[in-house]
């Protein structure tokens, strides 16, 4: 049987209002471990790698640009389009806060995560590691949930939805390499013309911006894990050179890679698992 290689969730922070966990999976590329239903509703923010969720006759690829919502009623299957495994931060709110944010229970859906929100999620993780106060962590978590509540998209019914998700899986596997539209369209099972039109409509950004955002997320992960060689982090993520990373990252985050490293690097003595 296919094994997910899912490690037990590691609780980073818990209060009566908010629960934040880190979930890692070492599963290789391949199939799923069967139908699952979450015991606790949560929002998953992939920090590293990607995974695919099949539910309600749709398959959605969760990566650094996509937050995945899990309720306690909708069956789903999880699979992996790449070999590198994944690491996610999960956020669970109490019932009252969930109802305030989303008008009821957490919907089984997904939402886009732009670079600014990616950084806020990383800073939330770092503030927990640095021992920030309960109030500050709760406020930051609720602010993230409130922003997502305004971004939740209704499920796409367009026939090309599945093609966009296949293209996202392709990008999640190959973002470190040179990607051509024709290659992504071939993986998506559609034409380059229709993929170029459907992708921004489904994700809120062009494929090129999406690809660069995946590379930025890879660099953020390296920096938060203690990488100090920015040139190496840039090349490993798929950028041509350090200056290319600096230009695109400064445009996305309004700061330099060196400044970001100081913001998100784990505090000394913190557990970097």
N, C-alpha and C positions, 0 to 999 in steps of 0.2 A: 504494500500500500504506500502511496505517496505520503511523505511526512512533511508537515509544515515547518518543523524545526523552530517553532515559536517558543521563545523564552518566557518565563513568567513575567507579568507586568511588574515593573519596578515603581513603586509609589514615590514620587518626588515631593509631593505636597498634598495635604488633606486637611480640610476644615469642614464644618457643617454645611458650608455653601459650595465649595469647589474641591474637586479631586483632580490632580494632575499626575499622570503616569508616563513612564518611558517604556515603550514596547519594541523589542528587537526580534527579528526573524532571520534565520540563516538559511532559509529554504533556497534550493537551487531553482533555476528556471524550469517551469513545468506546471503540472496539473494541480488539482486542489485536494483537500482532505475531506471533502464532503460538505453537506449542508450545515451551516452554523446559524445560530440565533444568539445575539449578544444578551448576556444576563444584565448588563448595565449599559444604558445608552451613553454614547460619547461622540466626540468629534475628534477625528484622527488627523494630525498634521504630519505628513511624511517629512523627515529631516534628511534622510539619506535613502537612495534607491527608490523603488516603486513597486506597487502591487495592484492587481486588478480585482475588482469586486463585481460579481455577477448577481444581479437581483432584479426582480420585476421585469424580466425579459430584456434587460440591458446590461452591458458590461462597461464599467467605468474604470479608468486607470487613475489611481491615486499617486501623485508625485508631489514634489515640493511646491508646485503651482496649483495643487488641487487639495482642498480639505474634504475628507469623507465623513459623512454623518451616518451613525449607526443607531437605530432604535432597538427596542426589545421585542418587536413583533415581526419584523420582516426577515424571512430566511435569505441567506446569501451564501455564496461560495467565494473563496479567496484563492487566487493563483498568482504566479509570478512571471512576468514577461522577460525578466533578466536574471542573471546568475548571482548578482552581488548582494542579495538579501535586502533588508530594509530596516530602518529605524524610524519610529514615529513618536511624537508626543501626543498624548490623548488628554482631552479636557471633558470632564463631567460636571454638570451643574446640578444643584438640587432641583426638585420638581417645580418649586415656585419660581426660581430664577429662569428655568427653562421656559416655563409658560410666559413669563414676562418678556423674554427675548424673542421667542418664536411663536407666540400666540397659542400655545398648547404644548403637546409633547414634541420631542425632537423629531423632525422629519427624516425619512430615509432618503437622503439626497446628497448633493455635493455642492461645493462652492469654489470659485476661483480664489487664489491666494496671490496677491501681487507682491513685488519685492519689499515694499514698506511693511506689509503684514508679515512676510517671512522674517524680517529683521525683528519685529516686535515679539514674535514667537520665540526667537533665539534669545532675546533679551529677557523674556519672562523665565526661560529655562535657566539663564545665568543668574538672575536675581534670586531664584530659589537656591541655587548652589551657593550663592554668596550669603545666604541667611537673611534675606530681606524679611521685613515684618509681614504678618498675616494679612493685615489690611491692604498693604501695597500689592501683594500678590493677588488677592481677591479682586481688587479694583482693576488690575491689569488684565486678568483673565476675563472678567465681565466685559471689559471694553472690547476685547477681541471677539467675544461671543456676539456683542451688539453689532459690531461691524459685519460679521458673517451673516447675521440675521437680515441685514440689508442687501446682501449679495446673493442669497439663495436663489437659484434659478429653478423655474419649473422644468420638469422633465421634458427633454426634447422629443418630439414625435417625428421629426423629419427622418426620412429613410437613411440619410447620410450620417446620422448620429454615430452609428456603429463604426463607420469609416474613420471619423474623427478620433474615436477612442483607440482604434487600431493604430492610427498615426501617432497618438500620444505614447502608446506602448513602444512603438518603433523608436521614437525620440528618447524615451527613457532608457532604452538599451544602447543607443548609438550616439548620445549627446556629446560624448568626448571626441567623436570623429567628424569628418566633413560630411555634411548631410545635404543631399540634393532633393528638391521638391519631387522630382520623378521617382526617386527611391522611396520617399515617404508615401507618395500616392500609390505606388505598387504594393507597399505593405498594407495600405489602407483599403486596397481593392477598389479604388476609384480613380478618376482622372485628376491630373494636377490642377486643372482649371477649377473643378468642383471642390477639391480639397482646399485650395487657396481661398475659396469663397466661404466654405462651411466652417473652417477651423476658427477664424476670428469670431464668427457668430456663436459658436459653441463654447469657446474658452475666454473670450474677451481680449484676445491678443493674436497677433500674427504668428505664424509658425517660427519665424526668425526670432521674434521677441521671446517666444516660449522656450526655444532652444537656449538662448542666452540666459534666460532666467534659471533653467536647469543647471547650467554651468555655474552661475553665481551661487546657487544653492550648494553645489559641490564644494566651491571655495569656502563658503561660510562654514560648512561642516568641517573642512580641514582646519580652518582657523580656530573654531571652537574646540577642536580636539588637540590644539597645541602646535600646529604647524607654524613655523616661523619663516620659512623660505617661500616668499610670495611668488617668485619666479617659478619655482617647482609646482606650487599649488595652481598657478595659472595654466601651465602646460598640461598638468595632469587632468585638469577640468576640460581641456579642449581648446583653450585660447592659444592664439599663435605665439604670444609672448606676454611679458609682464605689462607692457604699456597698453596692450589691447585690453587686458583685464582692468587696468586702472581707469581707462577711458569709459568703458561700458559700465563698470561698477559705480564710478562716480556719478554717472548720469542716472543710474537707477536708485542709488541710495543717498546721493548728495554728499558723499564723503569718500575718503581714500581707503584702499585696502588696509594700510597700516593703522588708520584710525579705527576701522571696523574690528581689526584684530584685538585692539585694546578694549573695545566694548564687549566683545562676545567671548573672548578666551576664558576658559574655566578658571576660577580663582585658584590660587596656589593651595595645594593640599586637598582640593576637591576631588571626588571620585569621578573619573572621566570614562567610566564604562559606557 
